[in-house]
Amino acid sequence: MSVRIYVPHSPAARTTFILPSVQQSLKRIGEVIYAKEGETPWETMPTDVDAIVVGWGGPAKLPKSVWSKLPKLKAIGVLGGSPAGIEDSIEAVERGISIISASHAIAEAVAEETIGLILAVRYELVDNACAFRATGKLVVDGNHRNRSIAGSTVGVIGFGHTGRQMVKRLRAFEPKILIHDPFVSDEVIQQSGGHRVSLEDLMRQSDIISVHAGWTLQSEGMINAALLNLIRPGTLVVSTARMPLFDEKVLATMVRDGKITFASDFVPFDETIWSSADLHMRQNLVGVPGHTSITERTIEQMGLLVAHDLEAIFTGQTPKHRITVEWIRHTTTRIPAKH
């Protein structure tokens, strides 16, 4: 059987997101058709393709009007974690199209980013580095004390790929770990060294709260005013999840009032709230770009994961990262306004 794979990324985008090792892996499966410079990819795509690779660097949306009219389409590989860019992705799966998510490959770097944000805040690395850059002097205060992760209580909201990779790394610091995720079994949580708790208890008991839940219709606004007001003063809230999980206005007020410290990669966020000088200049707010966790390793591993699973599909084997309808419903199904 001759397999045809369509990659809608422009030549410039391929340089960054479809690395040579990935191109070679796709080529081993069959004929790879790339969008050409200046083309409108969905208009010029052949109608007899067997698979499409979408996601980072490619068109933001794969419309249903496109995928539903491809009679041979058997698989869609997503360079990224979420299938949100595939219009009616649940219907695609129900029609028998395999959707491959590279979320497993992304989780490693996002977990490292999370640990980095925690360390940056707990040891005031950002403030100290900025002060040295501005003055050329190192200020040593013998009475100052930073805060260790060891001995702290860390609450993890969302225990999918990223949450698990983060906890795997976090355990080296020997904190107490609380976990809230209604879609994960007690066995998985216990094996991780964590303790299942309610969301309310997690907010009350944690010294550090790390948010990794997906952005769905059910989770939007989940971390509301009532929950935020349970947080103890001085708590660090770190998030690599989508900002709409929070009541942003209440969260911002707590930061402005100095009640908590917040560190996040802010994807997406309400600029009318967070961009005011009296907020974004505060020392208890650390913001980094959403692409912080996009490493070269992540990009390569995503592509290889997708290529390997596509090869499995077209050789009659079971792909390891094919997602289900339930997985889609319980993870990110919203499309961020900004990337």
C-alpha positions in Angstrom: 0.0 0.0 0.0 1.3 3.5 -0.9 0.8 5.9 2.0 0.6 9.6 1.3 1.2 12.0 4.2 0.4 15.7 3.9 2.3 18.3 5.9 0.7 21.8 5.6 3.6 23.7 7.2 5.3 26.4 5.0 8.9 25.9 4.1 10.0 28.4 6.8 7.9 26.7 9.5 9.3 23.3 8.5 12.8 24.5 9.3 11.8 25.0 12.9 9.1 22.4 13.5 9.7 19.5 11.1 13.3 18.7 11.8 15.4 16.5 9.4 15.2 13.4 11.7 11.4 13.8 11.6 11.3 14.2 7.8 13.3 11.0 7.4 11.0 9.1 9.8 7.9 10.3 7.8 9.6 9.4 4.5 10.1 5.8 5.7 6.3 5.5 5.9 5.5 6.7 2.4 5.3 9.7 0.2 5.4 13.0 2.1 3.8 16.0 0.4 4.7 19.4 1.7 2.9 22.7 1.2 4.8 25.0 -1.1 5.7 28.6 -0.5 2.7 30.9 -1.0 0.2 28.1 -1.1 -3.1 28.1 0.8 -2.5 24.6 2.3 -6.0 23.3 2.6 -6.9 24.5 -0.9 -4.0 22.9 -2.6 -3.8 19.7 -0.6 -4.4 16.5 -2.6 -7.6 14.7 -1.8 -6.2 11.2 -1.7 -4.0 11.6 1.4 -3.9 8.9 4.0 -2.6 11.1 6.9 -2.1 14.7 7.8 0.4 16.3 10.3 -0.9 19.4 12.0 0.0 21.5 15.0 2.9 23.7 16.0 4.1 25.8 13.1 1.2 24.8 10.8 -2.2 26.3 10.1 -4.2 27.1 13.3 -7.2 25.2 12.2 -8.0 22.0 10.4 -11.6 22.6 9.4 -14.1 19.7 9.3 -14.9 20.8 5.7 -11.4 19.7 4.9 -10.9 16.4 6.8 -14.4 15.1 6.3 -13.9 15.2 2.5 -10.8 13.1 2.4 -12.0 9.5 1.6 -8.7 7.8 2.4 -7.9 9.8 5.5 -7.0 7.3 8.3 -4.9 9.4 10.7 -4.1 12.9 11.9 -0.9 13.5 13.8 -0.8 16.5 16.1 2.5 18.2 16.8 1.3 19.5 20.2 -0.8 18.2 23.1 -4.3 19.4 22.2 -6.5 18.4 19.3 -8.3 21.7 19.7 -7.2 22.9 16.3 -9.0 20.0 14.6 -12.6 21.1 14.2 -15.0 18.5 15.6 -12.2 16.3 16.7 -14.6 14.0 18.6 -16.6 13.4 15.4 -13.3 12.6 13.6 -12.4 9.9 16.2 -16.0 8.5 16.1 -15.7 8.2 12.3 -12.6 6.0 12.8 -9.9 8.5 12.1 -6.9 8.0 14.5 -5.7 11.2 16.2 -2.2 11.1 17.6 -1.4 13.6 20.3 2.2 14.4 21.2 1.3 15.6 24.7 3.6 13.0 26.2 6.6 14.6 24.4 5.7 18.1 25.6 5.2 17.1 29.3 8.9 16.7 30.0 9.8 20.3 29.1 6.7 21.8 30.8 7.6 19.9 33.9 11.1 21.3 33.9 9.7 24.8 33.3 7.4 24.4 36.3 10.3 23.3 38.6 12.2 26.3 37.2 9.5 28.7 38.1 9.2 27.3 41.6 12.9 27.6 42.2 13.1 31.0 40.7 10.5 32.3 43.2 11.5 30.3 46.2 15.1 31.5 45.9 14.3 35.0 44.5 16.5 34.3 41.4 14.7 36.7 39.2 14.8 39.7 41.6 18.5 39.1 42.5 19.5 38.7 38.9 17.7 41.8 37.8 19.2 43.8 40.7 22.7 42.8 39.7 22.0 43.6 36.0 20.8 47.0 37.0 23.5 48.0 39.4 26.4 45.6 38.9 26.4 44.9 42.6 25.4 41.9 44.6 23.5 42.7 47.8 24.1 40.2 50.6 21.6 40.2 53.5 22.7 37.9 56.2 19.2 38.2 57.8 17.4 37.1 54.7 16.0 33.6 54.4 14.7 31.9 51.2 12.2 29.1 51.3 13.1 25.5 50.5 10.9 23.1 48.5 12.1 20.3 50.8 9.7 20.0 53.7 7.0 22.0 51.9 3.6 20.8 50.9 3.0 21.0 47.2 -0.5 20.7 45.8 -0.8 19.5 42.1 -4.1 20.2 40.2 -4.3 18.0 37.2 -2.4 14.8 37.0 -2.1 14.0 33.3 1.2 13.7 31.4 2.6 17.1 32.6 1.5 16.7 36.2 3.1 13.3 36.4 6.3 14.4 34.9 6.5 17.3 37.2 5.9 15.2 40.3 8.5 12.7 39.1 11.1 15.4 39.2 9.6 17.2 42.3 10.1 14.1 44.5 13.8 14.6 44.4 13.2 17.7 46.6 11.3 15.6 49.2 8.1 17.7 49.7 4.8 16.3 50.7 2.7 16.0 47.6 -1.1 16.5 47.4 -2.9 15.7 44.1 -6.4 16.6 42.8 -7.6 15.0 39.6 -11.0 13.3 39.5 -10.1 11.4 36.3 -7.0 9.6 37.7 -7.2 6.4 39.8 -6.1 6.1 43.4 -3.5 3.6 42.3 -1.8 6.0 39.9 -1.7 8.7 42.6 -0.4 6.4 45.3 2.3 5.0 42.9 3.5 8.6 42.3 4.1 9.1 46.0 1.2 11.6 46.2 -2.0 11.8 48.3 -5.4 12.3 46.8 -7.3 15.3 48.3 -10.2 17.4 47.5 -9.6 20.7 45.7 -10.7 22.6 48.8 -8.2 20.8 51.0 -5.4 21.2 48.5 -6.0 25.0 48.5 -6.0 25.2 52.2 -3.0 23.0 53.0 -0.5 23.7 50.2 2.6 26.0 50.5 3.0 25.7 46.7 0.1 25.1 44.3 1.0 23.9 40.8 -1.8 23.9 38.2 -1.7 21.6 35.1 -5.4 20.8 34.4 -6.7 21.0 30.9 -8.9 23.8 29.6 -12.3 22.4 28.9 -15.9 23.6 29.1 -16.1 21.9 32.5 -12.8 23.3 33.9 -13.2 26.9 32.7 -13.3 29.2 35.7 -12.8 26.1 38.0 -10.4 27.9 40.3 -12.9 30.5 41.4 -13.1 33.2 44.1 -14.2 30.8 46.7 -11.3 28.5 46.1 -8.7 31.3 45.8 -9.8 32.7 49.1 -8.9 29.4 50.8 -5.2 29.9 49.9 -3.0 30.8 52.9 -1.1 34.1 52.8 2.4 33.7 51.3 1.5 30.7 49.2 3.1 30.3 45.7 0.7 29.5 42.9 2.5 28.4 39.7 0.6 27.6 36.5 1.5 26.2 33.1 -2.2 25.6 32.5 -4.5 27.9 30.4 -5.3 31.1 32.3 -9.1 30.8 31.8 -9.1 28.0 34.5 -8.8 30.9 37.0 -11.0 33.8 38.0 -8.3 36.2 36.7 -9.8 39.3 38.3 -9.8 37.7 41.8 -6.4 36.1 41.3 -4.9 39.5 40.1 -6.4 41.3 43.1 -4.8 38.8 45.5 -1.4 39.3 43.8 -1.8 43.1 43.9 -2.7 42.9 47.6 0.4 40.9 48.3 -1.5 37.9 49.6 0.1 35.3 47.2 2.9 35.0 44.7 1.9 33.9 41.2 4.3 32.5 38.5 2.9 31.5 35.1 3.6 31.3 31.4 0.3 33.2 30.9 -1.4 31.4 27.9 -3.7 33.1 27.1 -4.4 36.0 29.5 -6.5 39.1 29.9 -4.1 41.9 29.1 -6.6 44.5 30.6 -6.0 42.8 33.9 -2.3 41.8 34.0 -0.6 44.6 32.0 -1.3 47.4 34.4 2.0 48.8 35.9 0.8 48.4 39.5 0.5 44.7 38.9 3.1 43.5 36.4 5.9 45.4 38.3 5.2 43.6 41.5 7.9 41.3 42.9 5.3 38.6 43.8 4.4 38.2 40.1 6.7 36.3 37.7 5.5 36.0 34.1 7.2 34.2 31.2 6.2 33.7 27.6 4.0 30.7 26.7 6.8 29.3 24.5 9.2 28.9 27.4 8.9 25.2 27.3 9.4 24.9 23.5 12.9 23.3 23.5 14.6 21.8 20.4 14.3 18.4 22.1 10.6 18.9 22.6 10.1 19.8 18.9 12.1 16.7 17.7 10.5 14.3 20.2 7.0 15.5 19.2 7.7 14.9 15.5 9.3 11.5 16.1 6.4 10.4 18.3 3.9 11.3 15.6 5.9 9.6 12.9 6.3 6.4 14.9 2.6 6.2 15.6 1.7 6.9 12.0 4.1 4.1 11.0 2.4 1.8 13.5 -1.0 2.6 12.1 0.0 1.9 8.5 1.8 -1.3 9.3 -1.1 -2.8 11.2 0.2 -2.2 14.7 -1.3 -0.3 17.7 -0.2 3.3 18.1 0.9 4.3 21.6 -0.5 7.8 21.6 -3.9 7.5 19.9 -6.4 9.5 21.9 -10.0 8.6 22.7 -13.2 10.6 22.8 -13.0 10.6 26.7 -9.4 11.9 26.6 -10.4 14.8 24.4 -13.3 15.7 26.7 -11.1 15.7 29.8 -8.2 17.6 28.4 -7.7 20.8 26.5 -10.6 21.3 24.1 -10.6 25.1 24.0 -8.6 27.1 21.5 -6.5 29.9 23.1 -7.1 33.4 21.7 -3.3 33.9 21.7 -0.3 31.5 21.3 
